[in-house]
Amino acid sequence: MRSPEKAKRVFTNHSQVELVEGSVEEPQSLKRAFEGVDLFYNCINLPYPQWSNLPTLHNRIIDAAQKAKARMVFPGNVYIYGHAPNEKVREDHSRIPCSRKGRIRLELEDNFMRYSREGTLPCVIMRFPDFYGPNSASITEGIFRSALDHKTARWFGKLDAVHEFIFISDAARAMIMASARPDALSQDFNVPGPEPIRVRDWVALVFKGVGFEPKMTGTSRLFVRLAGLFNGVAREFAEMQYLAEEPLILEGTKFNDFFGVKYPTRSYESGIQETLKWMRKTS
């Protein structure tokens, strides 16, 4: 459940942002939210243990959006690809999810593209790696908290794994760019982070940002599975842990060529400093 109070703190310019309180589980709420809307960013998600409900929720959104004749921009992720080779992953990479959550995401994306091609729900999918940054509510938040508190940061995988992260504002910019191009509809675009990086090096940058020596630990699959016996989130994360252990790096050439600019990105150092500044301000 989203917090209305938090939304008011985040969206402070009330002359430009209208907050509408409701639920995607209530058709009347959706109808009210889509009144006068011709473009929307579908960022609805659920905690891992509730992912089986995602298709039903998105079907309700699709129904309301179709009635409003609205266009959609959807933030995809890498779950649909499953295991990937070491080379960078393009949009035409085989889509063989190796997890239940990946199959759910693939079902959603396939439905969206089918409706878009039929003209009943024009949409574009922007696919991202892991987010970090203000209000991102991502798996990286604990690392920032640990660095600020001078505690040991935990990564739920291998510290020497090669990974990539994208600053959440850069992801938002990419989605806005896509929404401004009618010829982007019915297409998908992979939007990478600034560069691949070892997880331990990225965590070290976070600690460097607060002036502390890095302290970190990785997590084995056995630990996560044992934790899953007592914790529902850990149990659901176990099937996704391969993404914290294997490289899956996105290729951004299609985005660059289509939009005529390099995909939006800022250096990890810059994004980390901005995230730390926000966390100090809001803690």
Secondary structure, DSSP 8 states (H G I E B T S, - for coil): ---HHHHHHH---TTT-------TT-HHHHHHHTTT-SEEE------GGGGGGHHHHHHHHHHHHHHHT-EEEEEE-GGGG-S--SS-B-TTS----SSHHHHHHHHHHHHHHHHHHHTSS-EEEEE--EEESTT---TTHHHHHHHHTT--EE-SS-TT-EE-EEEHHHHHHHHHHHHT-GGGTT-EEE---SS-EEHHHHHHHHHHHHT----EE---HHHHHHHTTT-HHHHHHGGGGGGGTS---B--HHHHHHHSS------HHHHHHHHHHHHHHH-
